[in-house]
Amino acid sequence: MARYDPPVPALFATVHRYPEGEVERMNAALAEDYAERALIHEMALQLLRSAEPWQVKRASQLQPGRRQRWQPRDVPEHLPAWSARFEAFQWKGKSGAVAGAAETSTMFEEFARALLDEDGAIRSEAAAEIFRWGQAGPRSWTVQQVDEVIAAATTGLVSPDAPWSSGWTKVAAAATHAVDLDPEVAGSPQIIWDSRVSFAVAELFSRPSDALRERLFVVAGKTRRRSSDSLRAQSLSRAGWRINATPRRAWKTQLWGSRLVHAMAGLLNSSDEFEMERAHHGHWTAFDVAAALFVEGY
């Protein structure tokens, strides 16, 4: 890792008359942020390099009960690892409509516009549509909860009462989708951190470092004791991964995991190492990488 040089020297602090100890606190915070960015970059690169050439999973290899909701799309054999996973993504919503990653991204644009509407009833209905699409969500909720999730997703400032679940993570991702699509806009878009994506990340990393164990957890939900998900979760737990989490810890993973996947998108867009990987709209987004991880997680 490159050496970190404090950006606020003592002379500058003297001239500007910072309160005693303030410069040290500023430098400590900046050094921590620098170290965190370096860690995310390193982990993103490791994840991208870990993916093997995509091998299509047949229906017989999928967990019973999930086969009706998800089937991989056929993809050309020559596609590189991450492009193949992205192209293989599709999701069957509750209405029965099947959409690939590109079509789902367009759907999320519509969700994003509704979630940012001034009318609370429209925001709440948008959350309902997302829960129906994702087939996960609470039985009831309030506009205040919707707004707390949107605020946490867009600012990174999480209220103690902000809910989190496999349904709410989809609302968080939808709320920041416009930021994700525009490479010129600053910000950290949120991804859907669900069981598929978390299984993929954990299994690609294998054994977690102390840093990853502190920042990420695996979403196992309420799986049946003998289901394939339950057995995978048990294996990951033995390897040292945290399984499930309180909403407060879950939000920590939501924000950090999104930064990690966003960094993966940045590397796919900028690194010569991955120049053969192609994106459907000219550049990779965090949504695209999460869709590829979703496929990997099955």
Disulfide bonds with the S-S distance in Angstrom:
none
